[in-house]
Amino acid sequence: LATGGSTTASTFLNEDSTWPDRLRYKLNLPAGKLWVNNAGLDGHSTYGHLNFLHYYMPTLNFRPRIALVMVGANDVDRNDLVTVDSSRGNFFSGIKKWLKKNSETITLINDLKWILNPVDVFSDKQKWNFTQFRSVHLSDAYIDSALQKQQVILKHFNTRLNSIIAFCQKENMQPVLVTQPSVFGDGTAAGGNPAIDFHVFHEKENGQLFWKKLQLYNKVTKQVAADAKVPCIDLATLMPKDTLYYYDIVHFTNQGAEKVADIVGKGLNQYMDSVNFTNKWR
């Protein structure tokens, strides 16, 4: 079960071209006994992943053996999730959830809101062009301030990741975390392509800063996996920073999806070999 946001859903790729689809051909498992489901949903953060797993798993009459969870991109700068996390268990929040679940009118309005105005953290509506773009350069003070603002969000991100792991384990699924790559780097030749790292992002920021923010979440993802002793595929490090593989900041082209499937497939095969997976789950 491949869970994630739009970088997993790969909405603009053909059905057999997304990385979860291509992953089927990379795994050392009998094809006739292999089921890989693309459960990515545009805009989903770790909060969305938790809710999805909670409501989706009871609809299945079996349990996937492995839950891949690609996280990070949709949690960056999400102060609103901190507020939502803090309201869990709140009396009025409970009433709101009950009304949303039980009122057909409220459900209809809520569904229409999502259809007419979908949430997309990357919906700045600009046309991504990696050869002609406005460059933005930021001061060290601005960058440091922007990174510092992530600290509270990161604590909640950590908590939700641990909740996802706990849920998967309770459902007898092996969680495998996957870090989120980006075409952007750190503004140096060693980090990627310095020319495009200063590509304008969200009008006043740039790709370099986005990557620095995203790396904070990737670092937490790897640490949580290590602490919980669950596998983590560091796709953010292993994925080449080449515009051949991306059509924008984080979304994959057909070639990119194939490359992601290669990397994730190799990581999964190594994990499955290490635990004698085929015999264990036969």
TILOFI-48270 format. One record per residue (C-alpha): residue number from 1; x, y negated, z negated. Coordinates in nm, 2 decimals. Each point is the difference from the previous one (the first is absolute). Layout:
! TILOFI-48270
R, NUM, X, Y, Z
...
***
This chain:
! TILOFI-48270
R, 1, 0.00, 0.00, 0.00
R, 2, 0.17, -0.32, 0.12
R, 3, -0.12, -0.30, -0.21
R, 4, 0.10, -0.36, 0.07
R, 5, -0.11, -0.33, 0.15
R, 6, 0.00, -0.11, 0.36
R, 7, 0.36, 0.13, 0.06
R, 8, -0.14, 0.35, -0.06
R, 9, -0.33, -0.05, 0.17
R, 10, 0.18, -0.13, 0.31
R, 11, -0.34, -0.13, 0.14
R, 12, 0.15, -0.13, 0.33
R, 13, 0.16, 0.33, 0.09
R, 14, -0.17, 0.29, 0.17
R, 15, -0.13, 0.27, -0.23
R, 16, 0.28, 0.25, 0.08
R, 17, 0.27, -0.27, -0.02
R, 18, -0.02, -0.11, -0.36
R, 19, 0.28, 0.12, -0.23
R, 20, -0.22, 0.23, -0.20
R, 21, -0.12, 0.16, 0.33
R, 22, 0.36, 0.04, 0.12
R, 23, 0.10, 0.14, -0.34
R, 24, -0.19, 0.32, 0.08
R, 25, 0.27, 0.09, 0.26
R, 26, 0.29, -0.07, -0.23
R, 27, -0.08, 0.23, -0.29
R, 28, 0.13, 0.35, -0.05
R, 29, -0.34, 0.15, -0.06
R, 30, -0.23, 0.23, 0.20
R, 31, -0.20, -0.23, 0.23
R, 32, -0.32, 0.20, -0.04
R, 33, 0.01, -0.05, -0.38
R, 34, 0.11, -0.37, 0.01
R, 35, -0.24, -0.29, -0.06
R, 36, 0.13, -0.35, 0.00
R, 37, -0.26, -0.28, -0.06
R, 38, 0.06, -0.37, 0.07
R, 39, -0.17, -0.16, -0.30
R, 40, 0.15, -0.34, 0.05
R, 41, -0.23, -0.30, -0.03
R, 42, 0.07, -0.35, 0.11
R, 43, 0.08, -0.24, -0.28
R, 44, 0.01, 0.27, -0.27
R, 45, 0.24, -0.07, -0.29
R, 46, 0.08, 0.24, -0.28
R, 47, -0.33, -0.11, -0.16
R, 48, -0.18, 0.11, 0.32
R, 49, 0.20, 0.33, 0.00
R, 50, -0.12, 0.08, -0.35
R, 51, -0.36, -0.07, 0.08
R, 52, 0.02, 0.19, 0.33
R, 53, 0.14, 0.31, -0.17
R, 54, -0.25, -0.02, -0.28
R, 55, -0.30, -0.01, 0.24
R, 56, 0.14, 0.21, 0.29
R, 57, 0.14, 0.31, -0.17
R, 58, -0.34, 0.12, -0.14
R, 59, -0.14, 0.00, 0.36
R, 60, 0.26, 0.27, 0.10
R, 61, -0.07, 0.37, -0.06
R, 62, 0.38, 0.06, -0.02
R, 63, 0.30, -0.18, -0.13
R, 64, 0.28, -0.12, 0.22
R, 65, 0.33, 0.13, -0.12
R, 66, 0.20, -0.32, 0.05
R, 67, -0.11, -0.36, -0.03
R, 68, 0.23, -0.24, 0.19
R, 69, -0.04, -0.35, -0.13
R, 70, 0.16, -0.29, 0.20
R, 71, -0.01, -0.31, -0.22
R, 72, 0.13, -0.35, -0.04
R, 73, -0.10, -0.23, 0.28
R, 74, -0.35, -0.08, -0.12
R, 75, 0.10, -0.05, -0.36
R, 76, 0.24, -0.29, 0.07
R, 77, -0.12, -0.33, -0.14
R, 78, -0.33, 0.16, -0.12
R, 79, -0.07, -0.19, -0.31
R, 80, -0.37, 0.08, 0.05
R, 81, 0.07, 0.36, -0.08
R, 82, 0.14, -0.10, -0.34
R, 83, -0.33, -0.16, -0.08
R, 84, -0.19, 0.30, 0.11
R, 85, 0.22, 0.23, -0.20
R, 86, -0.05, -0.21, -0.31
R, 87, -0.38, 0.01, 0.03
R, 88, -0.02, 0.38, 0.00
R, 89, -0.23, 0.12, -0.27
R, 90, -0.15, -0.35, -0.04
R, 91, -0.37, 0.00, -0.07
R, 92, -0.10, -0.24, 0.28
R, 93, 0.23, 0.17, 0.24
R, 94, -0.18, 0.33, -0.08
R, 95, -0.33, -0.16, 0.08
R, 96, 0.13, -0.14, 0.33
R, 97, 0.13, 0.34, 0.10
R, 98, -0.34, 0.16, -0.09
R, 99, -0.19, -0.25, 0.20
R, 100, 0.23, 0.04, 0.30
R, 101, -0.04, 0.38, -0.02
R, 102, -0.38, 0.01, -0.06
R, 103, -0.14, -0.30, 0.19
R, 104, -0.06, 0.07, 0.37
R, 105, -0.03, -0.38, 0.06
R, 106, 0.33, -0.07, -0.17
R, 107, 0.17, 0.29, 0.18
R, 108, -0.13, -0.13, 0.33
R, 109, 0.13, -0.35, -0.06
R, 110, 0.33, 0.14, -0.12
R, 111, 0.04, 0.22, 0.31
R, 112, -0.09, -0.29, 0.23
R, 113, 0.26, -0.22, -0.18
R, 114, 0.27, 0.26, 0.07
R, 115, -0.11, 0.05, 0.36
R, 116, -0.02, -0.37, 0.08
R, 117, 0.30, -0.12, -0.21
R, 118, 0.24, 0.29, -0.05
R, 119, 0.29, -0.05, -0.24
R, 120, 0.34, 0.02, 0.17
R, 121, 0.31, -0.13, -0.17
R, 122, 0.17, -0.05, 0.33
R, 123, -0.29, -0.19, 0.17
R, 124, 0.18, -0.33, 0.06
R, 125, -0.13, 0.04, 0.36
R, 126, 0.34, -0.09, 0.15
R, 127, 0.12, 0.19, 0.31
R, 128, 0.31, 0.19, -0.10
R, 129, 0.28, -0.09, 0.23
R, 130, 0.35, 0.11, -0.08
R, 131, 0.17, -0.20, 0.26
R, 132, -0.17, -0.34, -0.02
R, 133, -0.12, -0.11, -0.35
R, 134, 0.03, -0.28, -0.25
R, 135, 0.28, 0.05, -0.24
R, 136, -0.04, -0.08, -0.37
R, 137, 0.30, -0.03, -0.24
R, 138, -0.06, 0.00, -0.37
R, 139, 0.21, -0.12, -0.29
R, 140, 0.14, 0.24, -0.25
R, 141, -0.21, -0.17, -0.27
R, 142, -0.32, 0.06, 0.20
R, 143, 0.09, 0.37, 0.06
R, 144, 0.09, 0.06, -0.37
R, 145, -0.33, -0.16, -0.11
R, 146, -0.20, 0.21, 0.25
R, 147, 0.16, 0.32, -0.12
R, 148, -0.05, -0.09, -0.36
R, 149, -0.37, -0.04, 0.06
R, 150, -0.02, 0.37, 0.09
R, 151, 0.10, 0.12, -0.35
R, 152, -0.34, 0.02, -0.15
R, 153, -0.14, 0.16, 0.31
R, 154, 0.27, 0.26, 0.00
R, 155, -0.09, 0.11, -0.35
R, 156, -0.35, 0.07, 0.11
R, 157, 0.13, 0.16, 0.32
R, 158, 0.21, 0.24, -0.21
R, 159, -0.31, 0.09, -0.22
R, 160, -0.21, 0.07, 0.31
R, 161, 0.26, 0.22, 0.16
R, 162, 0.02, 0.20, -0.32
R, 163, -0.38, 0.03, 0.00
R, 164, 0.01, 0.13, 0.36
R, 165, 0.26, 0.26, -0.09
R, 166, -0.20, 0.11, -0.30
R, 167, -0.32, 0.02, 0.20
R, 168, 0.17, 0.21, 0.27
R, 169, 0.15, 0.24, -0.25
R, 170, -0.33, 0.04, -0.18
R, 171, -0.15, 0.09, 0.34
R, 172, 0.28, 0.26, 0.06
R, 173, 0.15, -0.21, 0.28
R, 174, 0.37, -0.07, 0.02
R, 175, 0.05, -0.38, 0.03
R, 176, 0.27, -0.11, 0.24
R, 177, 0.07, -0.38, -0.01
R, 178, 0.12, -0.18, 0.32
R, 179, 0.16, -0.34, -0.01
R, 180, -0.12, -0.27, 0.25
R, 181, 0.24, -0.11, 0.27
R, 182, 0.00, -0.32, 0.20
R, 183, 0.17, -0.13, 0.31
R, 184, 0.14, -0.29, -0.21
R, 185, 0.32, 0.02, -0.20
R, 186, 0.20, -0.22, -0.23
R, 187, 0.12, -0.25, 0.25
R, 188, 0.34, 0.17, 0.06
R, 189, 0.12, 0.23, 0.28
R, 190, 0.03, 0.28, -0.26
R, 191, -0.37, -0.05, -0.09
R, 192, -0.14, 0.01, 0.35
R, 193, -0.04, -0.27, 0.26
R, 194, 0.09, -0.34, -0.15
R, 195, -0.16, -0.18, 0.29
R, 196, -0.35, 0.13, -0.07
R, 197, 0.03, 0.00, -0.38
R, 198, -0.09, -0.37, 0.00
R, 199, -0.31, 0.06, 0.20
R, 200, -0.28, -0.22, -0.15
R, 201, -0.23, 0.19, -0.22
R, 202, -0.32, -0.14, -0.17
R, 203, 0.08, -0.34, 0.15
R, 204, 0.27, -0.11, -0.25
R, 205, 0.19, 0.32, -0.09
R, 206, 0.21, 0.24, 0.21
R, 207, 0.07, 0.36, 0.06
R, 208, 0.31, 0.00, -0.22
R, 209, -0.20, -0.10, -0.30
R, 210, -0.27, 0.25, 0.07
R, 211, 0.26, 0.28, 0.02
R, 212, 0.15, -0.11, -0.33
R, 213, -0.34, 0.01, -0.16
R, 214, -0.08, 0.34, 0.16
R, 215, 0.33, 0.14, -0.12
R, 216, -0.11, -0.07, -0.36
R, 217, -0.30, 0.22, 0.05
R, 218, 0.20, 0.27, 0.17
R, 219, 0.25, 0.00, -0.29
R, 220, -0.29, 0.05, -0.25
R, 221, -0.14, 0.28, 0.23
R, 222, 0.33, 0.19, -0.01
R, 223, 0.04, -0.05, -0.38
R, 224, -0.35, 0.12, -0.08
R, 225, 0.06, 0.31, 0.22
R, 226, 0.33, 0.07, -0.18
R, 227, -0.15, -0.05, -0.34
R, 228, -0.30, 0.22, 0.08
R, 229, 0.22, 0.26, 0.18
R, 230, -0.20, -0.01, 0.32
R, 231, 0.15, -0.02, 0.35
R, 232, 0.05, -0.34, 0.17
R, 233, 0.08, -0.05, 0.36
R, 234, 0.19, -0.33, 0.03
R, 235, -0.13, -0.09, 0.34
R, 236, 0.08, -0.37, -0.06
R, 237, 0.37, 0.09, 0.00
R, 238, 0.00, 0.27, 0.27
R, 239, -0.22, -0.17, 0.26
R, 240, 0.21, -0.20, 0.25
R, 241, -0.07, -0.37, 0.02
R, 242, -0.06, -0.01, 0.37
R, 243, -0.28, -0.18, 0.18
R, 244, -0.04, 0.31, 0.22
R, 245, -0.17, 0.16, -0.31
R, 246, -0.22, -0.30, -0.11
R, 247, -0.26, -0.21, 0.17
R, 248, 0.00, -0.25, -0.29
R, 249, 0.14, -0.03, -0.35
R, 250, -0.09, 0.35, -0.13
R, 251, -0.23, 0.18, 0.25
R, 252, 0.15, 0.27, 0.23
R, 253, 0.00, 0.04, 0.37
R, 254, -0.04, 0.34, 0.15
R, 255, 0.38, 0.05, -0.01
R, 256, -0.01, -0.13, -0.36
R, 257, -0.27, 0.25, -0.10
R, 258, 0.21, 0.28, 0.15
R, 259, 0.31, -0.11, -0.19
R, 260, -0.20, -0.03, -0.33
R, 261, -0.13, 0.36, 0.06
R, 262, 0.36, 0.12, 0.06
R, 263, 0.12, -0.16, -0.33
R, 264, -0.30, 0.10, -0.21
R, 265, 0.00, 0.35, 0.15
R, 266, 0.37, 0.05, -0.08
R, 267, -0.06, -0.11, -0.36
R, 268, -0.30, 0.22, -0.04
R, 269, 0.17, 0.30, 0.14
R, 270, 0.29, -0.05, -0.24
R, 271, -0.23, -0.02, -0.29
R, 272, -0.21, 0.30, 0.11
R, 273, 0.32, 0.21, 0.05
R, 274, 0.12, -0.10, -0.35
R, 275, -0.31, 0.13, -0.17
R, 276, -0.07, 0.29, 0.23
R, 277, -0.32, -0.17, 0.09
R, 278, -0.13, 0.24, 0.26
R, 279, 0.01, 0.30, -0.23
R, 280, -0.11, -0.20, -0.30
R, 281, -0.32, -0.12, 0.17
R, 282, -0.07, 0.31, 0.22
***
